[in-house]
Amino acid sequence: MAEETGQEKTEDPTPKRMREAREKGDIPRSKELNATALLLAAAGGMLLFGSSAAHQLAAMMAGNFELRREQFFDSQLMIAQLALSFEDAVWAVLGFMVVVALAALIGPIALGGWNFSAQAIQPKMSRLNPLAGIKRMFSLKALVELGKAFAKFALVASFAVAVLLAVEPKLLALGGQDVRAAAGYAVEMIGWAFLVISSSLIIISLVDVPYQLHDYSHKLKMTLQEVKDEMKNTEGKPEVKGRIRQLQREIAQRQMMQEVPTADVVITNPTHYSVALKYMSGSREAPVVVAKGVDFIALKIREIADEHGVPVLQAPPLSRALYHSTEIDQEIPTALYKTVAQILAYVFQLKRYQADRSEGKPVLPAEHELEIPDAYRFD
């Protein structure tokens, strides 16, 4: 699409683009990292189990060379001996094989993780296109792979020569030792040499992993138009729109509940409606609705108000009028100024009375004293 529109792929891949790539089996992989992990595990397995395995295998071979005369002429005895030797050989190398198998299974998790894609194994005719194959041979990625191959050869060869020079005297001395002892010592020496040589590939992996991540991200980059089209297609789906609206409601509800403790009063129905009012003298001309709700939300508003000592007053007609006529963070209608002023006056007088009992306790205006214009009645 970038070629068709003439746009450059400058935008980072979206989560949807990366998810689709993963479904197709296109994930970041480093062959060098996997190979290094496998070789290091093999070297570690040789050091852990190599010596004992060598002794067991040497004992097995020695036993096979000491067969009794009757075993040579009895096929059943020969088969039994072969089965026993095979079992001994399996047990001898089992620890080593388990370590290598675990490395082969766990290695891919380090970069890209486990991923199975049916699309990746489907046959594609485009893979048989010779022109595409020639193009890949002379691509930047092919040059990078060639460079890595030369670097690996140079590193491994130099490490191998250094190790051989270091262990040469010990290798020559093995000729004068007992066969079984020499076998165990030789395996241990080979294990250490293998570990050192395999460690040289860590250098290649440290370069290859960042390169593979960068190459993968660059390959999935999108044009600005592709990003816009994806957003349009995604947000146009009813289920996505519904989810977005739900998240927006949840966020707004959390913010609203955080404002309840700052309210001056909560006016209730008392069961179905709750409206929290706050009067900010100087900054707003009239009281503001900081929270409102019905049923369960109304109950939560009352509970939070009770927890924080915010007065909760019952005025059903006024609570319904405020709920239906005023939005969150909006000033109350002019027609309700007088009625709300009566409520706030009572609240402020009540606070003074609670602080100083010298004055008489204020009386809450009766419901018939709270005038609600007909246009604001929602019975």
VOFI-923084 format. One record per residue (C-alpha): residue number from 0; residue in three letters; x, y, z. Coordinates in pm, whole numbers, plus 50000, padded with zeros to 5 digits. Layout:
NUM_ala_X_Y_Z
...
This chain:
0_met_50000_50000_50000
1_ala_50293_50230_50070
2_glu_50409_50192_49712
3_glu_50061_50269_49579
4_thr_50014_50588_49780
5_gly_50375_50701_49769
6_gln_50381_50731_50148
7_glu_50672_50617_50360
8_lys_50621_50372_50643
9_thr_50706_50602_50932
10_glu_50454_50492_51198
11_asp_50522_50229_51462
12_pro_50309_49914_51424
13_thr_49981_49916_51613
14_pro_49888_49634_51856
15_lys_49643_49505_51593
16_arg_49916_49493_51327
17_met_50149_49306_51562
18_arg_49872_49066_51665
19_glu_49790_48986_51301
20_ala_50159_48930_51225
21_arg_50184_48689_51518
22_glu_49877_48500_51396
23_lys_50055_48455_51062
24_gly_50361_48313_51240
25_asp_50562_48631_51184
26_ile_50743_48689_51513
27_pro_51095_48811_51600
28_arg_51342_48525_51609
29_ser_51718_48504_51656
30_lys_51871_48184_51524
31_glu_52199_48287_51684
32_leu_52040_48317_52028
33_asn_51870_47978_52000
34_ala_52188_47812_51872
35_thr_52398_47971_52146
36_ala_52154_47859_52417
37_leu_52151_47506_52276
38_leu_52530_47481_52252
39_leu_52584_47624_52600
40_ala_52328_47379_52739
41_ala_52506_47094_52561
42_ala_52838_47206_52707
43_gly_52684_47233_53053
44_gly_52530_46887_53012
45_met_52868_46742_52919
46_leu_53028_46897_53228
47_leu_52748_46775_53456
48_phe_52695_46426_53317
49_gly_52980_46368_53071
50_ser_53229_46207_53307
51_ser_52979_45964_53462
52_ala_52834_45888_53116
53_ala_53181_45813_52982
54_his_53252_45572_53268
55_gln_52915_45397_53219
56_leu_52964_45368_52842
57_ala_53322_45245_52886
58_ala_53202_44982_53134
59_met_52926_44879_52893
60_met_53170_44841_52603
61_ala_53414_44647_52817
62_gly_53134_44415_52925
63_asn_53034_44356_52563
64_phe_53390_44248_52480
65_glu_53379_43991_52761
66_leu_53087_43782_52634
67_arg_53074_43417_52734
68_arg_53124_43153_52466
69_glu_52765_43028_52483
70_gln_52631_43380_52418
71_phe_52790_43383_52070
72_phe_52591_43077_51966
73_asp_52256_43167_52129
74_ser_52057_43438_51948
75_gln_51825_43489_52246
76_leu_52118_43561_52478
77_met_52271_43799_52220
78_ile_51942_43990_52184
79_ala_51911_44013_52564
80_gln_52268_44145_52588
81_leu_52203_44404_52315
82_ala_51884_44518_52490
83_leu_52072_44551_52819
84_ser_52351_44747_52650
85_phe_52099_44978_52482
86_glu_51927_45042_52816
87_asp_52262_45117_52983
88_ala_52352_45358_52700
89_val_52019_45541_52730
90_trp_52057_45585_53106
91_ala_52416_45699_53058
92_val_52323_45988_52825
93_leu_51972_46061_52962
94_gly_52078_46356_53180
95_phe_52266_46517_52893
96_met_51972_46471_52653
97_val_51725_46619_52906
98_val_51937_46934_52945
99_val_51964_46978_52568
100_ala_51591_46914_52516
101_leu_51496_47171_52782
102_ala_51725_47428_52619
103_ala_51562_47361_52282
104_leu_51214_47412_52432
105_ile_51291_47711_52653
106_gly_51527_47893_52415
107_pro_51256_48041_52189
108_ile_51083_48203_52491
109_ala_51370_48450_52525
110_leu_51273_48621_52199
111_gly_50927_48598_52048
112_gly_50794_48326_52280
113_trp_50619_48009_52178
114_asn_50386_48057_51887
115_phe_50197_47813_51667
116_ser_50038_47939_51349
117_ala_49852_47725_51098
118_gln_49900_47998_50837
119_ala_50278_47969_50860
120_ile_50276_47605_50746
121_gln_50033_47652_50459
122_pro_50194_47617_50113
123_lys_50240_47944_49924
124_met_50316_47958_49553
125_ser_50500_48287_49601
126_arg_50775_48096_49779
127_leu_50847_47911_49452
128_asn_50900_48233_49258
129_pro_51267_48230_49141
130_leu_51273_48608_49098
131_ala_51170_48657_49459
132_gly_51439_48411_49564
133_ile_51707_48599_49368
134_lys_51587_48925_49521
135_arg_51623_48779_49871
136_met_51976_48659_49789
137_phe_52091_49016_49723
138_ser_51887_49187_49995
139_leu_52025_49370_50298
140_lys_51915_49082_50521
141_ala_52116_48835_50310
142_leu_52424_49057_50342
143_val_52377_49075_50719
144_glu_52347_48695_50738
145_leu_52664_48660_50530
146_gly_52845_48899_50762
147_lys_52728_48702_51066
148_ala_52849_48378_50907
149_phe_53200_48521_50854
150_ala_53202_48666_51206
151_lys_53094_48333_51356
152_phe_53362_48146_51163
153_ala_53631_48390_51272
154_leu_53526_48389_51638
155_val_53474_48015_51669
156_ala_53798_47939_51483
157_ser_54003_48175_51698
158_phe_53851_48040_52021
159_ala_53899_47680_51903
160_val_54266_47737_51819
161_ala_54323_47904_52156
162_val_54155_47616_52341
163_leu_54346_47348_52148
164_leu_54678_47517_52222
165_ala_54583_47540_52591
166_val_54483_47173_52632
167_glu_54738_47019_52394
168_pro_54976_46901_52671
169_lys_54689_46743_52866
170_leu_54555_46571_52556
171_leu_54896_46419_52482
172_ala_54922_46300_52843
173_leu_54600_46097_52815
174_gly_54785_45825_52623
175_gly_54963_45709_52936
176_gln_54649_45676_53152
177_asp_54402_45396_53215
178_val_54133_45374_52944
179_arg_53837_45438_53176
180_ala_54005_45723_53362
181_ala_54126_45874_53035
182_ala_53774_45856_52887
183_gly_53618_46042_53181
184_tyr_53893_46303_53186
185_ala_53874_46348_52808
186_val_53499_46405_52815
187_glu_53536_46662_53093
188_met_53813_46839_52899
189_ile_53602_46837_52583
190_gly_53308_46978_52781
191_trp_53513_47274_52905
192_ala_53655_47332_52557
193_phe_53304_47312_52410
194_leu_53178_47561_52671
195_val_53453_47812_52592
196_ile_53404_47780_52216
197_ser_53024_47807_52250
198_ser_53063_48116_52467
199_ser_53217_48292_52170
200_leu_52871_48290_52008
201_ile_52736_48506_52291
202_ile_52908_48801_52121
203_ile_52720_48728_51798
204_ser_52390_48691_51989
205_leu_52436_49025_52165
206_val_52453_49190_51824
207_asp_52192_48975_51650
208_val_51907_49009_51905
209_pro_51882_49392_51888
210_tyr_51917_49374_51510
211_gln_51633_49119_51479
212_leu_51406_49330_51702
213_his_51483_49643_51500
214_asp_51436_49461_51169
215_tyr_51105_49311_51285
216_ser_50972_49648_51403
217_his_51088_49816_51082
218_lys_50922_49546_50871
219_leu_50587_49603_51044
220_lys_50597_49982_51023
221_met_50287_50144_50874
222_thr_50208_50452_50671
223_leu_50002_50727_50831
224_gln_49713_50637_50601
225_glu_49726_50272_50712
226_val_49705_50380_51076
227_lys_49408_50607_51001
228_asp_49229_50333_50805
229_glu_49284_50084_51085
230_met_49147_50323_51346
231_lys_48846_50397_51127
232_asn_48774_50027_51069
233_thr_48831_49929_51431
234_glu_48639_50209_51600
235_gly_48355_50169_51352
236_lys_48265_49827_51491
237_pro_47963_49835_51726
238_glu_48128_49612_51985
239_val_48438_49833_51994
240_lys_48230_50149_52023
241_gly_48029_49989_52300
242_arg_48345_49891_52486
243_ile_48488_50242_52449
244_arg_48167_50396_52583
245_gln_48168_50152_52873
246_leu_48527_50242_52962
247_gln_48444_50611_52938
248_arg_48148_50565_53172
249_glu_48361_50372_53421
250_ile_48631_50640_53420
251_ala_48375_50919_53459
252_gln_48206_50730_53741
253_arg_48533_50684_53931
254_gln_48615_51053_53894
255_met_48262_51146_54006
256_met_48285_50931_54320
257_gln_48614_51100_54412
258_glu_48430_51435_54420
259_val_48157_51324_54664
260_pro_48369_51382_54981
261_thr_48419_51746_54872
262_ala_48045_51814_54837
263_asp_47852_52040_55077
264_val_47536_51829_55070
265_val_47380_51522_54907
266_ile_47012_51550_54823
267_thr_46826_51218_54789
268_asn_46493_51073_54679
269_pro_46577_50888_54925
270_thr_46613_50551_54745
271_his_46626_50613_54370
272_tyr_46809_50945_54324
273_ser_47116_51109_54479
274_val_47267_51443_54377
275_ala_47581_51589_54540
276_leu_47611_51970_54539
277_lys_47908_52193_54606
278_tyr_47905_52570_54638
279_met_48237_52731_54539
280_ser_48202_53091_54645
281_gly_48396_53328_54421
282_ser_48484_53080_54146
283_arg_48131_52982_54040
284_glu_47813_53187_54041
285_ala_47589_52903_54157
286_pro_47618_52562_54325
287_val_47758_52287_54104
288_val_47653_51923_54071
289_val_47968_51718_54143
290_ala_47801_51375_54139
291_lys_47464_51221_54062
292_gly_47316_50877_54011
293_val_47017_50649_54036
294_asp_46958_50321_54218
295_phe_47296_50150_54287
296_ile_47502_50459_54202
297_ala_47272_50668_54422
298_leu_47333_50426_54709
299_lys_47713_50443_54661
300_ile_47700_50824_54665
301_arg_47509_50816_54995
302_glu_47752_50564_55145
303_ile_48057_50772_55050
304_ala_47888_51087_55184
305_asp_47815_50915_55517
306_glu_48177_50793_55541
307_his_48311_51147_55496
308_gly_48055_51333_55704
309_val_47878_51502_55414
310_pro_47515_51585_55510
311_val_47256_51368_55334
312_leu_46911_51528_55312
313_gln_46585_51389_55177
314_ala_46409_51615_54927
315_pro_46255_51389_54657
316_pro_46115_51656_54417
317_leu_46437_51861_54434
318_ser_46662_51556_54385
319_arg_46465_51454_54075
320_ala_46469_51810_53939
321_leu_46846_51843_53983
322_tyr_46917_51497_53841
323_his_46718_51552_53520
324_ser_46812_51916_53459
325_thr_47182_51935_53545
326_glu_47490_51747_53424
327_ile_47807_51670_53618
328_asp_48026_51978_53684
329_gln_47741_52203_53570
330_glu_47578_52485_53766
331_ile_47219_52433_53876
332_pro_46941_52604_53676
333_thr_46847_52960_53771
334_ala_46492_52847_53849
335_leu_46622_52628_54133
336_tyr_46850_52889_54295
337_lys_46604_52980_54572
338_thr_46521_52621_54664
339_val_46883_52508_54671
340_ala_46974_52822_54870
341_gln_46728_52709_55141
342_ile_46900_52370_55158
343_leu_47252_52517_55168
344_ala_47151_52770_55431
345_tyr_47027_52487_55650
346_val_47352_52290_55593
347_phe_47577_52585_55683
348_gln_47366_52663_55992
349_leu_47387_52296_56093
350_lys_47768_52303_56068
351_arg_47781_52615_56288
352_tyr_47547_52451_56537
353_gln_47763_52137_56551
354_ala_48072_52352_56611
355_asp_47905_52580_56871
356_arg_47595_52456_57052
357_ser_47515_52802_57188
358_glu_47272_52870_56904
359_gly_46948_52683_56848
360_lys_46945_52379_56622
361_pro_46833_52472_56269
362_val_46519_52320_56121
363_leu_46522_52150_55780
364_pro_46271_52314_55546
365_ala_45965_52097_55493
366_glu_45903_51948_55149
367_his_45611_52184_55078
368_glu_45837_52482_55157
369_leu_46079_52386_54877
370_glu_45931_52541_54565
371_ile_45989_52344_54245
372_pro_45869_52506_53918
373_asp_45634_52291_53714
374_ala_45891_52270_53432
375_tyr_46129_52096_53676
376_arg_45889_51845_53824
377_phe_45962_51485_53727
378_asp_45710_51283_53928
